[in-house]
Amino acid sequence: MKRIVIINGHPNKESFNFGIAEAYQRGALESGSEVQEIVIADLEFNPNLQFGYQKRMVLEADLVSAWEKIQ
């Protein structure tokens, strides 16, 4: 069985991107694949790298949950 992760980064849930992701997920499920979906717009996190790449920031809870979901 294939394991598929769909990561949708578009902020507008009425967008064409969401339609494509939904169709892809439906097809994958119909073929017997296991599908996980992460919708970036639903996550609460600070996208700003306040230290640039000079200092590692602690991941917020939603990002940790998203990472664990795909492991």
C-alpha positions as CSV (number, residue, x, y, z in Angstrom):
1,M,0.0,0.0,0.0
2,K,1.3,3.4,-0.9
3,R,1.5,6.1,1.8
4,I,0.8,9.6,0.5
5,V,1.1,13.0,2.2
6,I,-0.7,15.9,0.6
7,I,0.5,19.3,1.8
8,N,-1.7,22.1,0.8
9,G,-0.1,25.5,1.3
10,H,-2.7,27.7,-0.3
11,P,-4.4,30.1,2.1
12,N,-7.8,30.1,0.2
13,K,-9.9,27.0,0.7
14,E,-12.0,28.0,-2.3
15,S,-9.0,27.9,-4.6
16,F,-8.3,25.7,-7.5
17,N,-5.4,24.2,-5.5
18,F,-7.9,22.8,-2.9
19,G,-10.0,21.3,-5.7
20,I,-6.9,19.6,-7.1
21,A,-5.8,18.3,-3.7
22,E,-9.3,16.9,-3.1
23,A,-9.4,15.2,-6.4
24,Y,-6.0,13.7,-5.9
25,Q,-6.9,12.5,-2.4
26,R,-10.1,10.9,-3.7
27,G,-8.2,9.1,-6.4
28,A,-5.5,7.9,-4.0
29,L,-8.1,6.6,-1.5
30,E,-10.0,4.8,-4.3
31,S,-6.7,3.1,-5.3
32,G,-6.2,1.8,-1.8
33,S,-3.5,4.2,-0.7
34,E,-3.2,5.6,2.8
35,V,-3.5,9.4,2.6
36,Q,-2.5,12.0,5.2
37,E,-3.4,15.7,4.5
38,I,-1.8,18.7,6.0
39,V,-3.5,22.1,5.3
40,I,-1.0,24.8,6.2
41,A,-3.8,27.4,6.5
42,D,-5.3,25.4,9.4
43,L,-2.0,25.4,11.4
44,E,-1.1,28.0,14.0
45,F,2.6,28.9,13.8
46,N,4.8,31.9,13.3
47,P,6.1,31.8,9.7
48,N,8.7,34.5,10.5
49,L,12.2,33.3,11.1
50,Q,13.0,36.0,13.7
51,F,16.7,34.9,13.9
52,G,17.0,34.2,10.2
53,Y,19.0,31.0,9.7
54,Q,21.5,31.9,12.5
55,K,19.5,30.4,15.4
56,R,17.2,27.4,15.5
57,M,13.7,28.1,16.7
58,V,11.5,25.7,18.7
59,L,8.7,24.2,16.6
60,E,5.2,25.2,17.6
61,A,2.8,22.5,18.6
62,D,0.9,22.4,15.3
63,L,4.1,22.0,13.4
64,V,5.2,19.2,15.7
65,S,1.8,17.5,15.2
66,A,2.0,17.8,11.4
67,W,5.5,16.3,11.5
68,E,4.3,13.4,13.7
69,K,1.4,12.8,11.3
70,I,3.6,12.0,8.4
71,Q,6.1,9.8,10.3
